[in-house]
Amino acid sequence: MKRFFIAFAVLAAAIAGAQQDQTSAAPEPEGAVPRQMEALNKYAGTWTGRMTLNVPGQESQAWDMTVVEEAYAGGTYHKMSYVMKAANEPDFVGTMMTGWDRTRGKYHAWTFDSAASTPREEFGELTANKLVMVSLPQGGMVTRTTYARNADGSCTLTIEQKNGGAGGMQQQVEPTAETWTVIGEAKLARKA
């Protein structure tokens, strides 16, 4: 009888452990910082570099760029503030707030900048080395922004656009790769 009890106790402990493992893989409770937001910490810091803008129909322009990325509201969001400066041009400034949309299972960001009177709204995914964000249509354009961490510790920022989105801000467009035009590229180094 004693052996049966010990065997039963070991089996019960094993079942309880298996159940605990299943619950530890469950989504974080509402209000907890999502682990997906913690994954963005590798982008935190101050970054500097030069952005080359290639807007179709205009001459290429080089802008000095400073980006500050930080956890915000206890890590629930990430805040990216940026300033771009070019000769004879007003500064281009902006702030991007990124959170995790539990319903969609994607990053959700809003960008407020000096070029638009309304925020740009984006959704995206993080793979091993890249955060790729695709915007909802704004002003007849859809943008795709890719933040790639390089082996040397730098970050490459690529901005692409496509025409589309006649459905307005409510319609998210998932364009095909061959429709994108690169309009900006930068290599940013983390400031010590």
C-alpha positions as a Markdown table, in Angstrom:
| # | Residue | x | y | z |
|---|---|---|---|---|
| 1 | Met | 0.0 | 0.0 | 0.0 |
| 2 | Lys | 2.8 | 2.4 | 0.9 |
| 3 | Arg | 4.4 | 1.7 | -2.6 |
| 4 | Phe | 1.1 | 2.5 | -4.3 |
| 5 | Phe | 0.8 | 5.7 | -2.4 |
| 6 | Ile | 4.4 | 6.8 | -3.3 |
| 7 | Ala | 3.8 | 5.8 | -6.9 |
| 8 | Phe | 0.5 | 7.7 | -6.9 |
| 9 | Ala | 2.2 | 10.8 | -5.4 |
| 10 | Val | 5.0 | 10.7 | -8.0 |
| 11 | Leu | 2.4 | 10.4 | -10.8 |
| 12 | Ala | 0.4 | 13.3 | -9.3 |
| 13 | Ala | 3.5 | 15.4 | -9.1 |
| 14 | Ala | 4.4 | 14.7 | -12.7 |
| 15 | Ile | 0.9 | 15.6 | -13.9 |
| 16 | Ala | 0.9 | 18.8 | -11.8 |
| 17 | Gly | 4.3 | 19.7 | -13.3 |
| 18 | Ala | 3.1 | 19.0 | -16.9 |
| 19 | Gln | 0.1 | 21.3 | -16.2 |
| 20 | Gln | 2.3 | 24.0 | -14.8 |
| 21 | Asp | 4.5 | 23.8 | -17.9 |
| 22 | Gln | 1.4 | 24.3 | -20.1 |
| 23 | Thr | 0.2 | 27.3 | -18.1 |
| 24 | Ser | 3.7 | 28.9 | -18.1 |
| 25 | Ala | 3.4 | 29.0 | -21.9 |
| 26 | Ala | 0.1 | 30.8 | -21.8 |
| 27 | Pro | -0.1 | 34.4 | -22.8 |
| 28 | Glu | 0.8 | 37.0 | -20.2 |
| 29 | Pro | -2.2 | 38.4 | -18.3 |
| 30 | Glu | -3.6 | 41.8 | -19.4 |
| 31 | Gly | -1.4 | 44.5 | -17.9 |
| 32 | Ala | 1.8 | 42.5 | -17.9 |
| 33 | Val | 4.6 | 43.5 | -20.2 |
| 34 | Pro | 4.5 | 41.2 | -23.2 |
| 35 | Arg | 7.6 | 39.2 | -23.9 |
| 36 | Gln | 7.5 | 40.5 | -27.4 |
| 37 | Met | 8.1 | 44.0 | -26.1 |
| 38 | Glu | 11.1 | 42.8 | -24.1 |
| 39 | Ala | 12.5 | 41.5 | -27.4 |
| 40 | Leu | 12.7 | 45.1 | -28.7 |
| 41 | Asn | 15.2 | 46.0 | -25.9 |
| 42 | Lys | 18.0 | 45.1 | -28.3 |
| 43 | Tyr | 17.1 | 48.3 | -30.2 |
| 44 | Ala | 17.3 | 50.5 | -27.1 |
| 45 | Gly | 19.9 | 53.3 | -27.1 |
| 46 | Thr | 21.0 | 56.3 | -29.0 |
| 47 | Trp | 21.8 | 55.6 | -32.7 |
| 48 | Thr | 23.4 | 58.0 | -35.2 |
| 49 | Gly | 24.1 | 57.8 | -38.9 |
| 50 | Arg | 23.2 | 59.2 | -42.3 |
| 51 | Met | 19.8 | 58.7 | -44.1 |
| 52 | Thr | 19.8 | 58.9 | -47.9 |
| 53 | Leu | 16.4 | 59.7 | -49.2 |
| 54 | Asn | 15.5 | 58.8 | -52.8 |
| 55 | Val | 12.0 | 60.1 | -53.3 |
| 56 | Pro | 10.9 | 59.4 | -56.9 |
| 57 | Gly | 11.0 | 62.6 | -59.0 |
| 58 | Gln | 13.3 | 64.4 | -56.6 |
| 59 | Glu | 17.1 | 64.6 | -56.1 |
| 60 | Ser | 18.6 | 62.3 | -53.5 |
| 61 | Gln | 19.2 | 63.9 | -50.2 |
| 62 | Ala | 21.5 | 63.0 | -47.3 |
| 63 | Trp | 20.3 | 63.7 | -43.8 |
| 64 | Asp | 22.2 | 63.3 | -40.6 |
| 65 | Met | 20.0 | 61.2 | -38.3 |
| 66 | Thr | 19.8 | 60.7 | -34.5 |
| 67 | Val | 17.4 | 58.1 | -33.1 |
| 68 | Val | 16.7 | 57.4 | -29.4 |
| 69 | Glu | 14.9 | 54.2 | -28.7 |
| 70 | Glu | 13.7 | 53.4 | -25.1 |
| 71 | Ala | 11.3 | 51.3 | -23.2 |
| 72 | Tyr | 8.3 | 53.4 | -22.1 |
| 73 | Ala | 5.5 | 53.0 | -19.5 |
| 74 | Gly | 7.4 | 50.3 | -17.7 |
| 75 | Gly | 8.2 | 48.5 | -21.0 |
| 76 | Thr | 4.6 | 48.2 | -22.2 |
| 77 | Tyr | 5.6 | 50.4 | -25.1 |
| 78 | His | 8.8 | 51.4 | -26.9 |
| 79 | Lys | 9.3 | 55.0 | -27.8 |
| 80 | Met | 11.5 | 56.0 | -30.7 |
| 81 | Ser | 12.3 | 59.7 | -31.2 |
| 82 | Tyr | 14.2 | 60.8 | -34.2 |
| 83 | Val | 15.6 | 64.0 | -35.7 |
| 84 | Met | 17.0 | 64.3 | -39.2 |
| 85 | Lys | 19.0 | 67.3 | -40.4 |
| 86 | Ala | 20.0 | 68.4 | -43.9 |
| 87 | Ala | 21.5 | 71.6 | -45.2 |
| 88 | Asn | 18.9 | 74.3 | -46.1 |
| 89 | Glu | 16.0 | 72.1 | -44.9 |
| 90 | Pro | 13.9 | 72.4 | -41.7 |
| 91 | Asp | 14.6 | 69.5 | -39.3 |
| 92 | Phe | 12.4 | 66.5 | -39.8 |
| 93 | Val | 11.4 | 65.2 | -36.3 |
| 94 | Gly | 9.1 | 62.4 | -35.1 |
| 95 | Thr | 8.2 | 60.0 | -32.4 |
| 96 | Met | 7.0 | 56.4 | -32.9 |
| 97 | Met | 5.2 | 54.5 | -30.1 |
| 98 | Thr | 5.2 | 50.7 | -30.5 |
| 99 | Gly | 3.1 | 48.2 | -28.5 |
| 100 | Trp | 2.1 | 44.6 | -28.8 |
| 101 | Asp | -1.4 | 43.9 | -30.2 |
| 102 | Arg | -2.4 | 40.7 | -28.4 |
| 103 | Thr | -5.5 | 40.2 | -30.6 |
| 104 | Arg | -3.6 | 40.4 | -33.9 |
| 105 | Gly | -0.4 | 38.9 | -32.6 |
| 106 | Lys | 1.6 | 41.7 | -34.2 |
| 107 | Tyr | 3.5 | 44.8 | -33.2 |
| 108 | His | 1.3 | 47.9 | -33.5 |
| 109 | Ala | 2.9 | 51.4 | -33.9 |
| 110 | Trp | 1.8 | 55.0 | -34.3 |
| 111 | Thr | 4.2 | 57.5 | -35.8 |
| 112 | Phe | 3.8 | 61.2 | -35.3 |
| 113 | Asp | 6.1 | 63.4 | -37.4 |
| 114 | Ser | 6.6 | 66.8 | -38.8 |
| 115 | Ala | 5.6 | 65.7 | -42.4 |
| 116 | Ala | 2.0 | 64.7 | -41.6 |
| 117 | Ser | -0.9 | 66.1 | -39.7 |
| 118 | Thr | -2.1 | 62.7 | -38.7 |
| 119 | Pro | -0.2 | 59.7 | -37.3 |
| 120 | Arg | 0.9 | 56.8 | -39.5 |
| 121 | Glu | -0.3 | 53.5 | -38.2 |
| 122 | Glu | 1.7 | 50.3 | -38.7 |
| 123 | Phe | 1.7 | 46.6 | -37.9 |
| 124 | Gly | 4.7 | 44.3 | -37.9 |
| 125 | Glu | 6.7 | 41.3 | -36.9 |
| 126 | Leu | 10.1 | 40.6 | -35.5 |
| 127 | Thr | 12.3 | 37.8 | -36.8 |
| 128 | Ala | 15.7 | 37.0 | -35.5 |
| 129 | Asn | 17.4 | 40.2 | -36.8 |
| 130 | Lys | 14.6 | 42.3 | -38.4 |
| 131 | Leu | 11.6 | 44.3 | -37.3 |
| 132 | Val | 9.4 | 44.8 | -40.3 |
| 133 | Met | 6.5 | 47.3 | -40.0 |
| 134 | Val | 3.9 | 47.9 | -42.8 |
| 135 | Ser | 1.6 | 50.9 | -42.6 |
| 136 | Leu | -2.0 | 51.3 | -43.2 |
| 137 | Pro | -2.6 | 53.5 | -46.3 |
| 138 | Gln | -2.0 | 57.2 | -45.7 |
| 139 | Gly | -2.3 | 59.8 | -48.4 |
| 140 | Gly | -2.5 | 57.1 | -51.1 |
| 141 | Met | 0.8 | 55.5 | -49.9 |
| 142 | Val | 1.7 | 52.4 | -47.9 |
| 143 | Thr | 5.1 | 52.2 | -46.3 |
| 144 | Arg | 7.3 | 49.3 | -45.1 |
| 145 | Thr | 10.0 | 50.1 | -42.7 |
| 146 | Thr | 12.7 | 47.5 | -41.9 |
| 147 | Tyr | 15.0 | 47.7 | -38.9 |
| 148 | Ala | 17.8 | 45.1 | -39.3 |
| 149 | Arg | 20.5 | 44.4 | -36.7 |
| 150 | Asn | 23.8 | 43.7 | -38.4 |
| 151 | Ala | 26.6 | 41.4 | -37.3 |
| 152 | Asp | 28.8 | 44.4 | -36.4 |
| 153 | Gly | 26.2 | 45.7 | -34.0 |
| 154 | Ser | 25.0 | 48.5 | -36.3 |
| 155 | Cys | 21.4 | 48.8 | -37.5 |
| 156 | Thr | 20.2 | 49.3 | -41.1 |
| 157 | Leu | 17.0 | 51.2 | -41.6 |
| 158 | Thr | 15.2 | 50.8 | -44.9 |
| 159 | Ile | 12.0 | 52.7 | -45.9 |
| 160 | Glu | 10.0 | 51.5 | -48.9 |
| 161 | Gln | 6.7 | 52.7 | -50.3 |
| 162 | Lys | 4.1 | 51.7 | -52.8 |
| 163 | Asn | 1.0 | 53.4 | -54.2 |
| 164 | Gly | -2.3 | 52.0 | -53.0 |
| 165 | Gly | -4.8 | 51.9 | -50.3 |
| 166 | Ala | -7.7 | 53.7 | -51.9 |
| 167 | Gly | -9.8 | 52.2 | -49.1 |
| 168 | Gly | -8.4 | 54.8 | -46.7 |
| 169 | Met | -6.9 | 54.3 | -43.2 |
| 170 | Gln | -9.3 | 51.5 | -42.3 |
| 171 | Gln | -7.9 | 49.1 | -44.9 |
| 172 | Gln | -4.5 | 47.4 | -44.4 |
| 173 | Val | -2.8 | 46.5 | -47.6 |
| 174 | Glu | -0.3 | 43.6 | -47.9 |
| 175 | Pro | 1.5 | 44.5 | -51.1 |
| 176 | Thr | 3.7 | 42.0 | -53.0 |
| 177 | Ala | 7.5 | 42.4 | -52.8 |
| 178 | Glu | 7.9 | 43.5 | -56.4 |
| 179 | Thr | 5.7 | 46.6 | -55.9 |
| 180 | Trp | 8.0 | 48.3 | -53.3 |
| 181 | Thr | 10.3 | 51.3 | -54.1 |
| 182 | Val | 13.1 | 52.0 | -51.7 |
| 183 | Ile | 12.9 | 55.7 | -50.7 |
| 184 | Gly | 15.3 | 55.8 | -47.8 |
| 185 | Glu | 18.3 | 53.9 | -46.3 |
| 186 | Ala | 20.5 | 54.5 | -43.3 |
| 187 | Lys | 23.2 | 52.6 | -41.5 |
| 188 | Leu | 23.0 | 53.6 | -37.8 |
| 189 | Ala | 25.7 | 53.0 | -35.1 |
| 190 | Arg | 24.9 | 52.8 | -31.4 |
| 191 | Lys | 26.3 | 55.9 | -29.7 |
| 192 | Ala | 28.6 | 55.0 | -26.8 |
